[in-house]
Amino acid sequence: MHKTALRLDDKLLAEAREALGTKTATETIHAALSEVVARRGRERLFERLRNQDGIDLGDDAVMAQAWR
């Protein structure tokens, strides 16, 4: 675990605490960082779905099995 000193905007921190349902600054920062990482994963998944990367929707044999 890394320990550091930060200067935080009190209003922004309070808004983030409310949005994330956290109590401490440390909890809030960890939750915010986790949300950023999760969002990046969702964005990557959305791009894969949008581009149909790795999805066999164009494969007639696969789609014939999809409705069974």
Residue, then its C-alpha position, 0 to 999 in steps of 0.5 A: m500500500h502506498k501512503t502519500a499526502l494529497r491536497l483535495d478539493d473539499k467540495l469535490l470530495a464531499e460530492a464524491r463521498e455522497a455519490l459513492g456512499t463512502k465515509t472517509a477520504t481514503e475510502t472515497i479515493h479507493a472507490a473512485l479509482s475502482e470505478v475508473v478501472a471498472r469503467r475502462g473495462r466496460e468501455r473495452l467490452f462495449e467496443r468489442l460488442r460494437n465491433q463484434d470482436g470475437i462474436d460469431l453472430g455472422d457464423d450460420a452454424v453458431m447462430a443455428q445453435a443460438w435459438r435451441 
